[in-house]
Amino acid sequence: MRNDMTNNIYNSILVFDTSVVTENLGDFIIMDAVRKQLHSMFPNSFFINAPTHETVGIQTQQWAKESELSFIGGTNILTNRFRGRNHSQWKFGFRDGKNFSAVGLGVGWTSYKKYDRLMDWPLNIAQSMLYKRSLSQKYLHSVRDSYTQHQLEKMGIKSINTACVTMWGLTEKHLAAISLKKSDQVVTTITNYYKTPEYLASYKQMLELLLDNYRVVKLWIQAKEDIEVFVRLNVEGADRIQFISPNLSDYDEALSEDTDYIGTRLHAGIRALQHQRRTLIVELDNRAREIAKDTNLPTVSYKDIESIANFIHGEREMDIHVPFDKINQWKQQFLNN
């Protein structure tokens, strides 16, 4: 039978891709989930990727005008401080923003630091104007946590808390298949950009605890500086730690084996959950903490490394509450338009 192509929708969708021009492998995990969700929602569309870590070019502006929809892939991309197109994580300004009407997909806030009100007031106004100009007013935005939702609400931008897009596959059935008992080996991570003495002491304590409790310990390198940080730790028994190369395919291969995950990288931990691995994420900043508040994601503070032993030898269920009703509500709005 002849395929009638006129019965299908073949439109163009622009995706602001946070995994371009970066070595942050967490962004690769996020964008992998973004692509899977968008392709399932719009199976007959053409997707054009544009970087967020470089200033907006002529071709991106043209595609923004021609595309039926634009999405920005989730990460800690939003901020309450206007810093201009050359200094923000999403590098665009007022002139660029007039061409956009992007929809957030699992977006989050970059910092929860409370700045001085007097100093911050004019910057908040500028950022609010910029986001109102560039973010869609037609569609609800998908945000990763309640804090981000509240920040956008203060700017008059409507959103819905769907949790991080990387968690959308963590169904009750998927999580029920995760073992309750410790594995013989563990995959871990450290974080290069948190390296004050307090953080370094926590990394050292964590790695030595893992070496004491697992036969095999593997460290996934996510940035070149991870190696430098690791060397500075002077971990006792460091020669037993095996390194996983800094790419997603090698990490996925490590997760294909029976292993636990206990480490500081949020999306490395969620990737482990995607592979149905027993997981505990060590909180270093707001991201894991805020998502855990909303979803019961298994986390522990870097200030409480001792309690990791309870997780290792206990039988904690991966009882994660992904808001599938909110996710479906967010998706449904595109089917209705």
Number of C-alpha atoms within 10 A of each C-alpha: 3 4 7 7 8 7 7 11 11 13 14 19 21 23 27 24 24 27 22 17 11 14 14 15 19 22 20 19 18 24 24 15 21 23 15 13 18 17 14 9 14 17 13 13 16 13 18 16 17 22 20 23 21 19 18 19 12 10 10 21 16 12 21 25 16 15 17 13 20 25 22 27 29 27 25 19 20 21 22 22 19 19 16 16 18 13 13 20 20 23 18 22 21 16 12 20 19 16 17 23 22 25 24 26 26 28 26 28 22 18 15 13 7 7 11 8 9 8 9 14 13 13 15 17 14 17 21 21 14 20 24 18 20 20 22 20 17 12 18 21 26 29 26 29 26 18 19 24 22 17 18 21 12 10 16 13 20 17 23 22 23 29 28 26 26 23 25 17 16 21 15 13 9 14 20 14 13 16 18 17 15 19 20 13 18 27 26 27 25 29 21 17 11 13 16 8 10 11 17 19 14 21 25 19 18 26 27 16 15 23 21 13 18 16 13 17 24 21 21 23 22 24 17 11 13 19 16 11 18 20 11 12 17 10 17 12 11 16 7 12 18 13 14 20 13 16 16 18 10 13 20 16 10 17 21 13 12 16 25 27 25 27 27 25 21 21 20 26 29 25 23 23 24 19 19 22 26 29 29 26 27 29 22 19 15 15 21 23 21 20 21 20 13 19 18 15 23 24 22 23 17 22 14 12 16 14 11 21 14 10 19 22 13 12 13 17 16 24 14 17 16 22 16 16 10 15 18 11 13 20 16 12 12 13 9 6 6
